[in-house]
Each structure stands twice: as structure tokens, then as C-alpha cells.
Amino acid sequence: MKTPQITVVIPTRDRSEQLTRTLDELQLQSSILGDALEVVVVDDGSRVPVRAELRRFLNLGPRGDWLRCIRQPPSGPAAARNLGIAAARAPVVLFIGDDILPLPGFLQAHLRAHTETYLDENVAVLGLADLAPDLAQTPFVRWWKIWNFRYGSLLSGERDPDPSFFYTNNLSLKREFLLEHGLFDEDFEYPAYEDAELGFRLARNGLRLVFVPGAEAHHMHPMSLESACRRMVTRGRAYDLFVAKTGVRGISKLWLWLGSGPWMRPSLVRYLYPLARWGQTRVRLRLVYILVLMYHFQIGRGRVPMLGGPERSVV
């Protein structure tokens, strides 16, 4: 049995439909890579075990063991990725999400970067993960892509990726470098900041992050103001732990203040929230979006009261 050259690690929980689309594309690309590819899916306590959903993939591909599925109790993506790293047999580990759809040439771009262009063990490769074009591209979504992911500044050459771009929805690095300098911190129970924390920790040990836009994938995650608010609550829950671990603030003082200033009260946000909902499909209300999202971030931190009334369902 040949040793694979690249192991794709995918943590998942209760999203089998998106996961099977991802695996369909990886299986197609495996016909090109052959024995070079290995995929490890880590089921993070799905209500219905993922293995049953993946039965049709387990005997496909150039060899019978191209895909393995490991299950753990619900412990969060940090623990799931660590389990995937431990199981990986390849020298290069590629992290993607269960809702990431690789485009043609995706795997080859990552592997070529590590074996031909960036041979040093401390180099990590960040690919491009843009929202899938068949998802609704509302004014809010277009603004969210710029504000949240910041790929535009990398594509334009305006900046190089720093550890805050350690996005594990499309990121590869050498397994030995991870094992030597540290894995994901399992104190992070939520899918927020666990990847950035590792990025900053590895940077102190010489990590170099490079952007390879040719390693492109689509993010199959429908976005709306409501889902973004939920995402910001999750981030808020992990933020203070991230700051304590890294000493990095990660969010500007201005944005933090916007979400928790003395004038930010539930009565005001209950007015701004329907305005933002109305505007998300019609016009880009940047300041209103930021105020609403940062308020929800501060809800996650426990710094401001939760909204009452119909808007409470957002969190």
C-alpha cells in the first residue's frame, strides 16, 4: 500500500447533504491523484452517524481506503481536526469544511505548492474559498464577503496573509510542522477562533502563510443577516478565550465599542434589526449591519442583554 501525499481532513456535524457534495468532487479529483489522495472525515457527534451516509463512497476511488470516517462524541472542530491529524498518513494535511466544494485542480494546486514551490516545512498554503455563485448574492452578502473574509485584499496584492487569515475552510500545511509546534487548542468548544489561535501560535514558531488563489473552492453556505448574527454570537463566546491565549485583540476597539457603547440598548437594536433585514436584499446599509452584528458579538461575550421579542430567535 502506497503512502498518500496529501490527506484532506473534514470535520462535520449534521450536514450530510453538503458533505456528500464535497466528497463527490473529491472523488472525481481522486481519479487524477490516484494513490496520492487520502480523505479523513471526522464525525463530531452527528445525530445520525455520518458513516451510514457515506457508505457509497467507501469502496470508490483508485483504492478502497481513499476515504476513512472516524466518529467522536460532540467535542467541537478543534478536537475533530486533531483526531484527523492523528489519523492522517500523508506528509501534507489539507483542512476544508464539510460545505466546501473544491473546483477542478484544487487538490493539485495544494499538492504542487508543497512539493514544487514551497518546500520549507514552515509554509502553509491558503486557498480561495468564495461563496458559491448559485447562492443569493444580496447587497448584504456582497458586503459580508468583503468584511468577513477579506480575500479581496489578497487578490489585489494589497497585503500578504497574516495569521488572522489562517482559515481552515481551505488551508494546507506539513503534518510534521503541526506535530512539532502544536495542534488545535481543544479549549475552543465552538467553531470560532480555534483556527486563528493556532495560526498565531504557529507564527511564533516560524509559520509562513502564502496565498495560492488557484487552489479554489466554493463555500456552499447560504448567508443572511440572521445566520450572520448567529455566527457573531458564536464568535463572541470564543473571543475572550482567544485574546487570553494569544494576547491579540483581533477586532478593532471601534467595532467593539459600536456593539456595546452606552447608547447601545436592546430598544435601539430592536429598531435597527428590522431595518437591516429590510435592507439586506435592497441596499447596502453598512453601518446598520455593523451595529447589529457587533451587538450580537457582544451578546456572545455576555457584555450586553439578549434581545427580547421576535428578534430573540436570531440567537
C-alpha positions as CSV (number, residue, x, y, z in Angstrom):
1,M,0.0,0.0,0.0
2,K,1.5,3.3,-1.1
3,T,1.7,6.2,1.4
4,P,-0.6,9.1,0.2
5,Q,0.9,12.5,-0.4
6,I,-2.0,14.7,0.9
7,T,-4.6,14.0,3.5
8,V,-7.8,16.0,3.4
9,V,-9.3,16.4,6.9
10,I,-13.0,17.3,7.1
11,P,-14.8,17.8,10.5
12,T,-18.5,17.5,10.2
13,R,-21.7,17.5,12.2
14,D,-25.3,17.1,10.9
15,R,-24.6,18.4,7.4
16,S,-24.5,15.2,5.4
17,E,-26.1,16.8,2.3
18,Q,-23.3,19.3,1.9
19,L,-20.7,16.8,2.9
20,T,-21.7,14.3,0.1
21,R,-21.4,17.1,-2.5
22,T,-17.9,17.8,-1.2
23,L,-17.0,14.1,-1.4
24,D,-18.4,13.7,-4.9
25,E,-16.0,16.3,-6.1
26,L,-13.0,15.0,-4.2
27,Q,-13.8,11.5,-5.6
28,L,-13.7,12.9,-9.1
29,Q,-10.3,14.6,-8.4
30,S,-9.0,11.4,-6.8
31,S,-9.0,9.8,-10.3
32,I,-6.2,12.2,-11.2
33,L,-4.2,12.0,-8.0
34,G,-4.7,8.2,-7.5
35,D,-2.8,6.9,-4.5
36,A,-1.6,10.4,-3.6
37,L,-5.0,11.3,-2.0
38,E,-6.5,10.3,1.3
39,V,-9.6,11.8,2.9
40,V,-10.4,11.6,6.6
41,V,-13.9,12.6,7.7
42,V,-14.3,13.2,11.4
43,D,-17.9,12.9,12.6
44,D,-18.2,15.3,15.5
45,G,-21.2,13.6,17.2
46,S,-23.8,13.9,14.4
47,R,-27.3,12.9,15.5
48,V,-27.3,10.4,12.6
49,P,-23.8,8.8,12.3
50,V,-22.2,10.1,9.1
51,R,-20.7,6.7,8.2
52,A,-24.1,5.4,7.1
53,E,-24.5,8.4,4.7
54,L,-21.0,7.8,3.2
55,R,-21.4,4.1,2.5
56,R,-21.4,4.6,-1.2
57,F,-18.0,6.4,-1.2
58,L,-16.1,3.9,0.9
59,N,-15.4,1.5,-1.9
60,L,-15.0,4.1,-4.7
61,G,-11.8,5.7,-5.9
62,P,-8.5,4.3,-7.0
63,R,-8.2,2.2,-3.9
64,G,-10.6,1.0,-1.3
65,D,-9.1,3.1,1.6
66,W,-9.1,6.5,0.0
67,L,-11.8,7.6,2.4
68,R,-12.0,6.9,6.2
69,C,-14.7,8.0,8.6
70,I,-13.9,8.5,12.3
71,R,-16.6,9.3,14.9
72,Q,-16.1,11.2,18.2
73,P,-18.5,12.5,20.8
74,P,-19.5,16.1,20.1
75,S,-16.4,18.0,21.1
76,G,-16.0,20.8,18.6
77,P,-14.0,21.3,15.4
78,A,-10.7,21.8,17.2
79,A,-10.8,18.3,18.7
80,A,-12.2,16.8,15.4
81,R,-9.3,18.2,13.4
82,N,-6.7,17.0,15.9
83,L,-8.2,13.5,15.6
84,G,-7.9,13.8,11.8
85,I,-4.3,14.9,12.0
86,A,-3.5,11.9,14.2
87,A,-5.2,9.6,11.7
88,A,-3.5,11.2,8.6
89,R,-0.8,9.2,6.8
90,A,0.3,11.9,4.3
91,P,3.1,14.5,4.9
92,V,0.7,17.3,3.8
93,V,-2.6,17.9,5.6
94,L,-5.4,19.9,3.9
95,F,-8.2,21.3,6.0
96,I,-11.6,22.1,4.5
97,G,-15.1,22.4,5.7
98,D,-17.9,20.0,5.1
99,D,-19.6,22.7,3.0
100,I,-16.6,23.5,0.8
101,L,-16.9,22.4,-2.9
102,P,-13.4,22.0,-4.5
103,L,-13.1,23.3,-8.0
104,P,-11.2,21.4,-10.7
105,G,-7.5,21.5,-10.0
106,F,-8.0,22.3,-6.3
107,L,-6.1,19.3,-4.9
108,Q,-3.3,19.5,-7.5
109,A,-2.8,23.2,-6.7
110,H,-2.3,22.5,-3.0
111,L,-0.1,19.5,-3.6
112,R,2.0,21.3,-6.2
113,A,2.5,24.2,-3.9
114,H,4.0,22.0,-1.2
115,T,6.0,19.6,-3.4
116,E,7.3,22.0,-6.1
117,T,7.1,25.7,-5.0
118,Y,7.2,25.9,-1.2
119,L,9.3,23.1,0.1
120,D,10.1,24.6,3.5
121,E,8.3,22.8,6.3
122,N,7.0,26.0,7.9
123,V,4.9,27.1,4.8
124,A,1.1,26.9,5.0
125,V,-1.0,27.4,1.8
126,L,-4.2,29.4,2.0
127,G,-6.6,28.7,-0.9
128,L,-9.5,30.8,-2.1
129,A,-13.0,29.9,-0.7
130,D,-15.5,32.2,-2.3
131,L,-19.3,31.9,-1.7
132,A,-20.9,29.6,-4.3
133,P,-22.2,31.7,-7.2
134,D,-25.6,29.9,-7.1
135,L,-26.3,31.3,-3.6
136,A,-28.2,34.6,-3.2
137,Q,-25.8,37.5,-3.8
138,T,-27.7,40.1,-1.9
139,P,-26.3,43.5,-1.0
140,F,-25.7,42.2,2.5
141,V,-24.0,39.0,1.2
142,R,-21.7,41.1,-1.0
143,W,-20.8,43.3,1.9
144,W,-20.3,40.3,4.3
145,K,-17.8,38.7,1.9
146,I,-15.7,41.8,2.0
147,W,-16.0,42.5,5.7
148,N,-15.7,38.9,6.9
149,F,-13.3,37.0,4.6
150,R,-11.1,39.8,3.2
151,Y,-9.9,37.8,0.2
152,G,-10.1,40.9,-2.0
153,S,-7.1,42.5,-0.3
154,L,-5.1,39.3,-1.1
155,L,-6.3,39.0,-4.7
156,S,-5.3,42.6,-5.3
157,G,-1.9,42.2,-3.8
158,E,-2.7,45.0,-1.3
159,R,-1.5,42.7,1.6
160,D,0.0,39.3,2.3
161,P,-1.8,36.9,4.5
162,D,-1.0,37.1,8.2
163,P,-2.0,34.6,11.0
164,S,-5.5,36.1,11.1
165,F,-6.0,34.5,7.6
166,F,-5.4,31.0,9.0
167,Y,-8.8,29.9,7.5
168,T,-9.3,26.1,7.9
169,N,-12.0,26.0,5.3
170,N,-9.2,25.9,2.7
171,L,-5.7,25.6,4.2
172,S,-2.9,23.1,3.9
173,L,0.4,22.6,5.7
174,K,3.0,20.0,6.6
175,R,1.9,17.5,9.2
176,E,5.3,17.3,10.8
177,F,5.3,21.1,11.4
178,L,2.0,20.7,13.2
179,L,3.1,17.8,15.3
180,E,6.2,19.6,16.3
181,H,4.8,23.0,17.1
182,G,1.2,22.4,18.3
183,L,-2.2,21.2,17.3
184,F,-5.6,22.9,17.7
185,D,-6.4,24.0,21.3
186,E,-9.4,22.0,22.4
187,D,-10.4,24.6,25.0
188,F,-12.2,26.1,22.0
189,E,-15.5,24.3,22.0
190,Y,-17.2,26.4,19.3
191,P,-16.3,26.8,15.6
192,A,-14.8,30.2,16.2
193,Y,-11.2,31.5,16.7
194,E,-9.8,28.0,17.1
195,D,-8.1,28.2,13.7
196,A,-6.8,31.8,14.2
197,E,-5.4,30.9,17.7
198,L,-3.4,28.1,16.1
199,G,-2.3,30.4,13.3
200,F,-0.9,33.0,15.7
201,R,0.7,30.2,17.9
202,L,2.4,28.7,14.8
203,A,3.6,32.1,13.6
204,R,5.6,32.4,16.8
205,N,7.4,29.2,15.7
206,G,8.1,30.4,12.2
207,L,4.9,29.7,10.2
208,R,4.8,31.4,6.8
209,L,1.4,31.7,5.2
210,V,1.2,32.0,1.4
211,F,-1.9,32.7,-0.7
212,V,-2.5,30.4,-3.7
213,P,-5.8,31.5,-5.4
214,G,-5.6,28.7,-7.9
215,A,-6.5,26.3,-5.0
216,E,-10.1,27.5,-5.4
217,A,-13.3,26.2,-3.8
218,H,-16.8,27.4,-3.4
219,H,-18.3,27.8,0.1
220,M,-21.8,26.2,-0.1
221,H,-23.1,28.1,2.9
222,P,-26.2,30.3,2.4
223,M,-25.7,33.6,4.1
224,S,-28.3,36.0,5.5
225,L,-28.4,38.7,8.2
226,E,-29.9,36.1,10.6
227,S,-27.2,33.5,10.1
228,A,-24.5,36.2,10.3
229,C,-26.0,37.3,13.7
230,R,-25.8,33.7,14.9
231,R,-22.3,33.5,13.7
232,M,-21.3,36.6,15.6
233,V,-22.8,35.3,18.8
234,T,-20.7,32.2,18.4
235,R,-17.6,34.3,17.8
236,G,-18.3,36.4,20.9
237,R,-18.4,33.2,23.0
238,A,-14.9,32.3,21.9
239,Y,-13.4,35.8,21.7
240,D,-12.2,36.4,25.2
241,L,-10.6,33.0,25.3
242,F,-8.8,33.8,22.0
243,V,-7.5,37.1,23.5
244,A,-6.3,35.4,26.7
245,K,-4.5,32.7,24.7
246,T,-2.8,35.0,22.1
247,G,-2.7,38.5,23.5
248,V,-4.1,39.6,20.2
249,R,-7.3,41.8,20.2
250,G,-8.4,40.6,16.8
251,I,-11.2,43.2,16.5
252,S,-10.8,47.0,16.5
253,K,-11.7,48.9,19.6
254,L,-14.0,51.0,17.4
255,W,-16.1,47.9,16.4
256,L,-16.2,46.6,19.9
257,W,-17.4,50.0,21.1
258,L,-20.0,50.2,18.4
259,G,-21.5,47.0,19.7
260,S,-21.5,47.9,23.4
261,G,-21.4,51.7,23.7
262,P,-23.6,53.1,26.5
263,W,-26.1,54.1,23.9
264,M,-26.5,50.6,22.5
265,R,-29.6,49.2,24.2
266,P,-32.0,46.4,23.1
267,S,-34.6,49.0,22.4
268,L,-32.3,50.6,19.8
269,V,-31.2,47.3,18.3
270,R,-34.8,46.1,18.0
271,Y,-35.3,49.2,15.7
272,L,-32.1,48.6,13.8
273,Y,-32.6,44.9,13.3
274,P,-35.7,45.1,11.1
275,L,-34.1,48.0,9.2
276,A,-31.1,45.7,8.5
277,R,-33.4,42.9,7.5
278,W,-35.3,45.1,5.1
279,G,-32.0,46.5,3.6
280,Q,-30.2,43.2,3.1
281,T,-31.9,42.4,-0.2
282,R,-32.2,46.0,-1.4
283,V,-29.3,48.3,-0.4
284,R,-26.0,48.1,1.5
285,L,-26.6,49.6,4.9
286,R,-23.0,49.2,6.1
287,L,-23.2,51.0,9.4
288,V,-26.5,49.4,10.4
289,Y,-25.1,45.9,9.6
290,I,-22.1,46.6,11.7
291,L,-24.1,47.9,14.7
292,V,-26.4,44.9,14.6
293,L,-23.7,42.3,14.1
294,M,-21.4,43.7,16.7
295,Y,-24.2,43.9,19.2
296,H,-24.7,40.2,18.7
297,F,-21.0,39.7,19.1
298,Q,-21.2,41.3,22.5
299,I,-24.3,39.1,23.4
300,G,-21.9,36.2,22.9
301,R,-19.4,37.8,25.2
302,G,-22.1,38.4,27.8
303,R,-21.5,42.2,27.7
304,V,-25.0,43.3,26.5
305,P,-28.5,42.0,27.2
306,M,-30.1,39.5,24.8
307,L,-32.8,40.9,22.6
308,G,-36.4,40.2,23.6
309,G,-39.4,39.8,21.3
310,P,-39.4,38.2,17.9
311,E,-35.7,39.1,17.3
312,R,-34.7,36.8,20.1
313,S,-34.9,33.9,17.7
314,V,-31.8,35.2,15.9
315,V,-29.6,33.9,18.7
